């Protein structure tokens, strides 16, 4: 190889060494997961695999709005995607084009999550410090944060794991707009994806961003405020395809997901609060709550390094916010007594995600200031130490599987022996409250339309056919009556918005029927039977608001792209 080619290769490596380091660390930390016997179904993992299966089946069913998993909950249909942020239900399915198992799709997705998590932090630190080695260290420490690995291995909390990507992206966007007075797509992209990933973490990040804005209010000029306002509008428009149907569902019926008593188990919240010592080591039988020894050491030394930092105010702000978030996670803080909207976070230990972000930023900047001759070899040494300190915890991983994927595809039946948590249904939190309180009805109900009349023996249901979210049948009078009569029929579907039912007419003028929730939490219709027989058809079409919200989101994305193209051309002309 010529000397010129060698110089070119080394130049390329030097230029992209940040990406290379992050990729290598992401692969290393993912190695245990790619053991063929690793249990991806552990804890929340089973729910996310079932959700992937169900979402794919919904798409195959031909649902334009793939929100109903038709074969779950004893074939009465169950919806995750109306209530649970959709991003993690769709992206892993991309890998299905390679005919991979759902288990493997999720593993590859998690590997990419680690890489993009590091990349997001890398770009943020590069922007605020302009120092590549500091950015590499911050990215690696962020990927290796023990609490992040807890989400990855011990809780299989995939949506929360994904949100690690968007926090640095959002603060990168805020820094660019407020400090550099430049337009950026990062805030809109990061915030929109966060909304579509985890609702509760979105609320907390919104609060933290407001604190950041207040602490930097002197930099909020008129144009800056206008940029932030425009970005907020675009975020609302882009995410409306998820947020508007969610709101419509909340207004249409009572669902357990909106029930504080169901969603927040205070006994579990208190029992799972980390102790101070668990920030350093993992205790037997407990989760991995650590922030990382290197991060903690860097945070301690930040007290003496602050005077060497140019942007002291924001470093102090991050230090204070990181410490506050850490304290809020611990057993010494009465998290359960906070306002209900904040305790909907469910577990105080989730505050460690925010603490991780703030303190990784602080520690990486600090270590560069306090270590003499800080260079890439220093980064390699600190990375090696971080990995070695994680090995005892990674040796406790779970192996073996509970179900094969064919069992999960068919849908695990709900029976009287089903416990609080069920494969594919989590803790039944996406059921209507009426259905949840009467679960025995789901366990024993026949999969067919039921006439809810005292004189139901006067009628019969014939030619019943059901396929996923579509069904049809005829309702007949056994004896003709002089007057028409309104018949109440409970359909074999749990009540969710978006179902359409109509009486089929021979002349094509179908009569639409109003759907509503029965006392059992199922889909119900009233049929005015004025002939001896009426043919009823039911299908999932989505609501009018769902259709509008999809159009609004598409238009929002389109307008935002055009807006940014215009800004780029305008800036090029003025330069």
Secondary structure, DSSP 4 states (H G I P E B T S, - for coil): --HHHHHHHHHHHHHSHHHHHHHHHHHHHHGGGGSTTB-TTTTTHHHHHHHHHHHHHHHHTT-SS--EETTHHHHT-EESTTTS-SHHHHGGGGGGGGT--HHHHHHHHHHHHHHHHHHHHHHHHHHHH--HHHHHHHHHHHHT-HHHHIIIIIS--HHHHHHHHHHHHHHHHHHHHHTS----SHHHHHHHHHHTT-HHHHHHHHHHHHHHHHHTGGG--HHHHHHHHHHHHHHHHHTHHHHHHHHHHHHHS-BGGG-HHHH--HHHHHHTPBPGGGGTSPPTTS------HHHHHHHHHHHHHGGG-S-HHHHHHHHHHHHHHHHHHBTTS-GGGS-HHHHTT--GGGHHHHHHHHHHHHHHHHHHHHSTT--HHHHHHHHHHHHHHHHHHHTT--BS-SS-HHHHHH-PPP-TT--SSBTTTBTSTTSBHHHHHTHHHHHH--SS-EE--TTGGGEEEEEEEEETTEEEEEEEESS--SS-EEEEEEEEEE--TTEEEEEE-TTS--EEE-EEE-TTSEEEEEEEE-SSEEEEEEEE---HHHHHHHHHHHHHHHHHHHHHHHHHHHHHHH-
